[in-house]
Amino acid sequence: MATNAIDQTRRMLSLVTYLRERPGARVGDVARAFGITEDELIADLDVLPLCGTSFRGGDLLDIDTDGDRIWWRNPDAVGSSTGAPLRLAADEATALLVAARAVATLPGLRESDRQALLRATAKLEAAAGEVAGASSRLSVTFESEGGVFADVDRAIAERRRLWLRYYSPARDQLTEREVDPIRLFAVGHTYMEAWCRLSEARRTFRLDRVAEIRLLDDPAEPPELELRDLSEGLVQPSAEDPEVVVEVGPGGRWVAEYYPHDSAEERPDGGLRITLRTPDPASLRRLALRLGGDGRIVSPPELADSARRAAGEALAAYGE
């Protein structure tokens, strides 16, 4: 599953808190909660023991696993008060100052938290001396979805409802809705899983498609739902989803590799007859347009007609 450094950093920061509160947590349960594979979780656990309050003082996270359960041996020792003053090397002080200044610029951060962070940063700058001047020449810019991430993260922490204006590429339209957030996770992009009050169902929202977001005073009250196992990917059709049949030529065989499907029967021309399920069949219109002469939607008939109309409209636009 593709991920990037920002996704992994977010996940590992959350993982530290999660493991502190759940000693002996099972590997499978933790992987499902974070929407990653067990192998990805083990890779994170291989990195965490290299993190801590100091590389020089030995105050590193003592986290290991026997393959079934995860154990954090020194949660109380790391970061505990020993009476010794904190000493930072130049590289550690620089990294901490740059990170603190970047976090202070995050949209959605509570003003009291921002002010507390700025006061702490000022004290660190005074203690760091010349190092502070060097760190001021460095800066971090968060990705465009950072403000949305901060608001969602805050809503989850405070159990508050959210109002969204959200872009749906399948329908090519903006919709307004209220949602009760459940969790954040990353599968290539960053997503929010939430209970949507508009559709009265669980929905997944990609953060970079949120055009506008607002925290509401209403409490978030999602129904009790079992967290989905995302280790096999974000799109996991169920047996109750509508069935779609697509026929592709040799140039469209990639569809069977890219889309989860029930069956893929060989055709005499070297193509495939693919049967798949999707909760939103209309989203496959874009697949039909992408295939062009390499494939067509066979059923349901109304979806096939819709795809033909969309193709006709696209051709007419080129003609104009």
C-alpha positions as CSV (number, residue, x, y, z in Angstrom):
1,M,0.0,0.0,0.0
2,A,1.5,3.3,-1.1
3,T,2.3,5.9,1.6
4,N,4.4,9.0,2.1
5,A,6.6,10.4,4.8
6,I,3.8,12.7,6.1
7,D,1.3,9.9,6.3
8,Q,3.8,7.6,8.2
9,T,4.8,10.4,10.6
10,R,1.1,11.1,11.5
11,R,0.5,7.4,11.9
12,M,3.5,6.8,14.1
13,L,2.7,9.8,16.4
14,S,-0.8,8.3,16.9
15,L,0.7,4.8,17.3
16,V,2.7,5.9,20.4
17,T,-0.4,7.2,22.2
18,Y,-2.4,4.1,21.1
19,L,0.2,1.6,22.4
20,R,0.7,3.5,25.7
21,E,-3.0,3.0,26.4
22,R,-3.2,-0.6,25.3
23,P,-0.3,-2.7,26.7
24,G,0.0,-6.1,25.0
25,A,-2.2,-5.0,22.1
26,R,-2.6,-7.6,19.3
27,V,-0.8,-6.9,16.1
28,G,-3.9,-7.7,14.0
29,D,-6.1,-5.4,16.0
30,V,-3.7,-2.5,15.8
31,A,-3.2,-2.9,12.1
32,R,-7.0,-2.9,11.5
33,A,-7.4,0.2,13.7
34,F,-4.9,2.1,11.6
35,G,-6.0,0.8,8.3
36,I,-2.7,-0.8,7.3
37,T,-1.3,-4.3,6.8
38,E,0.5,-6.2,9.6
39,D,3.7,-5.9,7.6
40,E,3.4,-2.1,7.5
41,L,2.8,-2.1,11.2
42,I,5.8,-4.2,11.9
43,A,7.9,-1.8,9.7
44,D,6.7,1.1,11.9
45,L,7.6,-0.9,15.0
46,D,11.1,-1.4,13.7
47,V,11.5,2.4,13.5
48,L,9.9,3.4,16.9
49,P,12.8,2.0,19.0
50,L,15.0,4.6,17.2
51,C,12.8,7.4,18.6
52,G,12.9,9.0,22.1
53,T,13.9,12.0,24.1
54,S,17.6,11.7,23.2
55,F,19.8,9.6,21.0
56,R,22.7,10.3,23.3
57,G,21.0,9.7,26.7
58,G,19.6,6.2,26.0
59,D,16.0,7.4,26.5
60,L,14.6,5.6,23.5
61,L,11.3,3.8,23.1
62,D,11.6,0.1,24.2
63,I,8.9,-1.3,22.0
64,D,8.9,-4.9,20.6
65,T,6.6,-7.6,19.4
66,D,6.5,-11.4,19.5
67,G,4.5,-11.3,16.2
68,D,1.2,-11.6,18.0
69,R,1.3,-8.9,20.7
70,I,3.1,-5.6,21.0
71,W,4.8,-4.6,24.3
72,W,6.1,-1.2,25.3
73,R,8.6,-1.9,28.1
74,N,9.4,1.6,29.3
75,P,6.4,3.9,28.8
76,D,6.8,5.5,32.2
77,A,10.5,5.9,31.9
78,V,10.5,7.8,28.6
79,G,9.8,11.5,29.2
80,S,9.6,11.0,33.0
81,S,11.0,13.7,35.3
82,T,14.4,12.6,36.7
83,G,15.5,15.9,38.1
84,A,18.2,16.2,35.5
85,P,18.0,19.3,33.2
86,L,17.1,18.7,29.6
87,R,20.2,19.0,27.3
88,L,19.8,19.2,23.6
89,A,22.5,18.9,21.0
90,A,22.5,21.5,18.2
91,D,20.8,19.2,15.7
92,E,18.1,18.3,18.2
93,A,17.4,21.9,19.2
94,T,17.2,22.9,15.5
95,A,14.7,20.1,14.6
96,L,12.6,20.9,17.6
97,L,12.4,24.6,16.9
98,V,11.6,24.1,13.2
99,A,8.8,21.6,14.1
100,A,7.4,23.9,16.9
101,R,7.2,26.9,14.5
102,A,5.5,24.8,11.8
103,V,2.9,23.3,14.2
104,A,2.1,26.8,15.5
105,T,1.0,27.8,12.0
106,L,-1.5,25.0,11.6
107,P,-5.1,26.1,10.9
108,G,-7.6,24.8,13.4
109,L,-5.2,24.8,16.3
110,R,-6.9,26.0,19.5
111,E,-5.7,29.6,20.3
112,S,-4.8,28.6,23.9
113,D,-2.7,25.8,22.6
114,R,-1.0,28.0,20.0
115,Q,-0.1,30.6,22.6
116,A,1.3,27.9,24.9
117,L,3.4,26.5,22.1
118,L,4.7,30.0,21.2
119,R,5.7,30.6,24.8
120,A,7.5,27.2,25.0
121,T,9.2,28.0,21.7
122,A,10.4,31.4,23.0
123,K,12.0,29.7,26.0
124,L,13.7,27.1,23.8
125,E,15.0,29.8,21.6
126,A,16.5,31.6,24.6
127,A,18.1,28.4,25.8
128,A,19.4,27.4,22.4
129,G,21.3,30.6,21.8
130,E,23.0,30.7,18.4
131,V,21.3,27.5,17.3
132,A,18.0,29.4,17.4
133,G,19.3,31.8,14.7
134,A,20.3,28.9,12.5
135,S,16.9,27.3,12.8
136,S,15.1,30.5,11.9
137,R,16.5,30.1,8.3
138,L,14.6,26.8,8.0
139,S,10.8,26.5,7.5
140,V,8.2,23.7,6.9
141,T,5.2,24.1,4.7
142,F,2.3,21.7,5.3
143,E,0.4,20.2,2.4
144,S,-2.8,22.0,1.4
145,E,-5.1,19.5,3.3
146,G,-3.3,20.3,6.6
147,G,-6.0,22.8,7.8
148,V,-8.7,20.3,7.1
149,F,-6.7,17.6,8.9
150,A,-6.4,19.8,12.0
151,D,-10.1,20.5,12.1
152,V,-11.0,16.8,11.7
153,D,-8.4,15.8,14.3
154,R,-9.9,18.4,16.7
155,A,-13.5,17.2,16.0
156,I,-12.5,13.6,16.8
157,A,-10.8,14.6,20.0
158,E,-13.7,16.8,21.2
159,R,-16.4,14.5,19.8
160,R,-18.0,17.3,17.7
161,R,-19.9,17.2,14.5
162,L,-18.5,18.7,11.3
163,W,-20.1,20.6,8.4
164,L,-18.5,20.0,5.0
165,R,-18.7,21.3,1.5
166,Y,-17.3,18.3,-0.4
167,Y,-16.4,17.6,-4.0
168,S,-17.5,14.3,-5.5
169,P,-15.6,13.6,-8.7
170,A,-18.0,10.7,-9.6
171,R,-20.9,13.2,-9.8
172,D,-18.8,16.3,-10.6
173,Q,-20.6,18.3,-8.0
174,L,-20.2,20.0,-4.6
175,T,-22.5,18.8,-1.8
176,E,-23.1,20.2,1.7
177,R,-23.5,17.7,4.6
178,E,-23.0,17.2,8.3
179,V,-20.9,14.3,9.5
180,D,-19.9,12.6,12.8
181,P,-16.2,11.8,12.4
182,I,-15.0,8.4,13.4
183,R,-11.3,8.2,12.5
184,L,-8.5,9.5,10.2
185,F,-6.4,7.2,8.1
186,A,-4.0,7.2,5.2
187,V,-4.1,5.1,2.1
188,G,-2.0,7.0,-0.3
189,H,-4.1,10.1,0.5
190,T,-5.5,11.1,3.9
191,Y,-9.1,10.2,4.5
192,M,-11.8,10.7,7.2
193,E,-14.2,7.9,8.0
194,A,-17.5,9.4,9.3
195,W,-21.2,8.8,9.7
196,C,-22.9,11.0,7.1
197,R,-26.1,12.6,8.3
198,L,-27.2,13.3,4.7
199,S,-27.1,9.7,3.5
200,E,-27.5,8.1,7.0
201,A,-24.6,5.8,6.3
202,R,-20.9,5.4,6.9
203,R,-18.9,7.3,4.3
204,T,-15.2,8.0,3.5
205,F,-14.1,11.5,2.6
206,R,-10.7,12.4,1.0
207,L,-9.4,15.4,2.8
208,D,-8.0,17.2,-0.3
209,R,-11.6,17.1,-1.7
210,V,-13.0,19.1,1.2
211,A,-13.7,22.6,-0.2
212,E,-14.8,24.0,3.1
213,I,-15.1,22.7,6.7
214,R,-16.6,24.0,9.9
215,L,-16.7,22.6,13.5
216,L,-20.2,22.6,14.9
217,D,-21.3,22.8,18.5
218,D,-23.5,19.6,18.2
219,P,-21.9,16.5,19.7
220,A,-20.8,13.8,17.3
221,E,-22.9,10.7,17.8
222,P,-22.0,8.1,15.2
223,P,-23.6,4.7,15.7
224,E,-21.6,1.8,17.1
225,L,-19.7,0.5,14.0
226,E,-17.0,-2.1,13.6
227,L,-13.9,-0.5,12.1
228,R,-13.2,-1.8,8.6
229,D,-10.0,-3.7,7.9
230,L,-8.3,-1.6,5.3
231,S,-5.3,-3.8,4.8
232,E,-6.7,-4.9,1.4
233,G,-7.3,-1.4,0.2
234,L,-9.8,1.4,0.5
235,V,-12.4,0.0,-1.9
236,Q,-13.8,-3.3,-0.7
237,P,-17.1,-4.1,-2.4
238,S,-19.7,-6.2,-0.5
239,A,-22.1,-8.9,-1.8
240,E,-25.0,-6.4,-1.4
241,D,-23.5,-3.9,-3.9
242,P,-25.0,-3.7,-7.4
243,E,-23.4,-5.9,-10.0
244,V,-21.8,-4.4,-13.1
245,V,-20.5,-6.4,-16.2
246,V,-17.8,-4.9,-18.3
247,E,-16.3,-6.4,-21.5
248,V,-12.8,-5.3,-22.5
249,G,-10.5,-6.0,-25.3
250,P,-6.8,-7.0,-25.0
251,G,-5.9,-3.4,-24.3
252,G,-8.3,-3.2,-21.4
253,R,-7.1,-6.3,-19.5
254,W,-5.6,-4.0,-16.9
255,V,-9.1,-3.4,-15.5
256,A,-9.0,-6.9,-13.9
257,E,-5.8,-6.0,-12.1
258,Y,-6.9,-2.6,-11.0
259,Y,-10.5,-3.2,-9.9
260,P,-11.6,-5.8,-7.3
261,H,-14.0,-8.2,-9.2
262,D,-16.0,-11.4,-8.7
263,S,-15.0,-13.0,-12.0
264,A,-13.0,-12.4,-15.2
265,E,-13.8,-14.7,-18.1
266,E,-11.6,-15.0,-21.1
267,R,-13.0,-13.9,-24.4
268,P,-12.1,-15.2,-27.9
269,D,-10.5,-11.9,-28.9
270,G,-8.1,-12.0,-26.0
271,G,-10.1,-9.7,-23.8
272,L,-12.1,-10.3,-20.7
273,R,-15.7,-10.3,-19.5
274,I,-15.4,-8.8,-16.0
275,T,-18.1,-9.0,-13.3
276,L,-17.6,-6.6,-10.4
277,R,-19.6,-4.9,-7.6
278,T,-19.6,-1.3,-6.6
279,P,-21.7,0.8,-4.1
280,D,-21.8,3.6,-6.8
281,P,-22.2,2.2,-10.3
282,A,-22.3,5.7,-11.7
283,S,-18.7,6.1,-10.8
284,L,-17.8,3.6,-13.6
285,R,-18.9,6.0,-16.3
286,R,-15.4,7.5,-16.1
287,L,-13.9,4.0,-16.6
288,A,-16.0,3.6,-19.8
289,L,-14.7,6.9,-21.1
290,R,-11.2,6.0,-20.3
291,L,-11.4,2.6,-22.0
292,G,-12.8,4.1,-25.2
293,G,-12.7,1.5,-27.9
294,D,-11.0,-1.0,-25.6
295,G,-14.1,-1.8,-23.6
296,R,-17.8,-1.2,-22.9
297,I,-20.3,-1.6,-20.0
298,V,-22.7,-4.4,-20.7
299,S,-25.0,-4.2,-17.7
300,P,-26.9,-2.8,-16.0
301,P,-28.5,-1.3,-19.2
302,E,-29.2,2.1,-17.6
303,L,-25.5,2.5,-16.7
304,A,-24.5,1.4,-20.3
305,D,-26.9,4.1,-21.7
306,S,-25.5,6.7,-19.3
307,A,-21.9,5.9,-20.4
308,R,-22.9,6.2,-24.1
309,R,-24.5,9.6,-23.4
310,A,-21.4,10.8,-21.6
311,A,-19.2,9.7,-24.5
312,G,-21.5,11.5,-27.0
313,E,-21.4,14.7,-25.0
314,A,-17.6,14.5,-24.7
315,L,-17.3,14.0,-28.5
316,A,-19.8,16.9,-29.2
317,A,-17.7,19.2,-27.0
318,Y,-14.6,18.4,-29.0
319,G,-16.5,19.0,-32.2
320,E,-17.5,22.5,-31.0
